[in-house]
């Protein structure tokens, strides 16, 4: 057996993944255990979970870390010397972290694994950052052969790469190098719009449809020199990330009509138009790279990974452009997925294990790769804390929960294995009725405690998706944006651009307004009976009761916190928000029946840990 543990850590979204003979056994992000959003620390609890899932409790054949720390440090040193004496302050602030932690990955990992009983002699490998992304994109895909495109902020030196996957090998052929980066360009606009780099990019993408691309020409004329093959050079005189801790500088602000928006400050027309403009430019670059990849590789299929691959609007445009016959995107496309990619790369390319693929389905198992809690464990937790609940037989569960949703209730779902990646796909989800004209506002303000403009995604029965959306293929990981079918849309209500963002968001534009964005698009999740039969049954029951095969699906968390990982996390979120009911495995809890909530000093409340 070829058993490989993959690890990503120390920059964004630390994670661990376990692969056995090319089969993904387990994968999880550290943040779900520590409750620190985007936790970057070495993933002690995630790797402990993965090791516990090993078949027969056997040992490891290899350990894989998702990048090359020494080469990354070389890039940081070379960059500092290139811009000296500017940037000495940022360099001096960053080097202690490297000298204390980031240069000592192998001994620190060895010590951590030794504490879990892993022998010191297990070989450890360090695939390059973009090689890990590429492996995470190709090996779980349903394709025998495919082009591979990776795009993110930066790895060691690479910021984008093009390669080919065939059999049990991925070969990278071309790469774009730091400081010229699409991920960093998009993050610069994220920061300038007042959002947090590394997590606010979703917000910028969600804001884009409210604007017009009035700044796109300035971006193209002043910020980058874009070549026909999608490669480009940034005009670094507008950016601060080489010699400062700021993404942009005063020259950038002058180009875009004033200083950056203050975090949490009011959104103005400028931010809407900036978001629309950089989104349009991003799509142009992605399409150009994809055309070049098709021309250079001759492949009919494309696999995508890297943080930019989470831009589901660009993904939808890429698919509709018809450059490739089909596109598959790694659901954990960011650094968390690098742990999985590193493990797969070592399994196939170092240990030479053959790759099995059927040409129809991917091997991500619906991305349901994290911990699960059985009914006995959940019951023990509820009884230990004297929490009122009702056990619902499996045969009755879909119809029971569907009736609550149809009656207007917002329901938290906690069932089965936790999702791997940034999207909740029905097992750690908050769901509601998409037909409600107030659902988006209620979810944003009383449940998620986040900006009013943020859109929500529809989960739809896979077999009904084409009846509702202009989508001709599965989208199981909520990574494609598609237009709502015309017959479900309502007529325009006149010029909406004179309205403020809150009024604009709450306009009813379709028969399912809670999941219809301002441009009548939606980030679609197709739900399949094969990968998530329980969630599929709930959607089927809701359709039977209402005629609508869709539900609003958003992640089970509040702003600033990770998706819930345990029953106690779920109960705390349930009690601290406006969620009406909690489906905790087979047990149903209603808010009105619960004892008063008392928040303790720690983030988990007063409840017993699972």
Beta strands, then each sheet from edge to edge (+ up, - down):
strand 1: 3-8
strand 2: 15-20
strand 3: 23-29
strand 4: 62-65
strand 5: 124-126
strand 6: 145-151
strand 7: 158-166
strand 8: 169-177
strand 9: 224-226
strand 10: 232-234
strand 11: 301-305
strand 12: 326-329
strand 13: 390-391
strand 14: 411-414
strand 15: 428-432
strand 16: 457-461
strand 17: 480-483
strand 18: 521-527
strand 19: 550-555
strand 20: 581-584
strand 21: 587-590
sheet 1: 3+ 2- 1+ 4+ 5+
sheet 2: 8+ 7- 6+ 11+ 12+
sheet 3: 9+ 10-
sheet 4: 13+ 21- 20+ 14+ 15- 19+ 16- 18- 17+
end
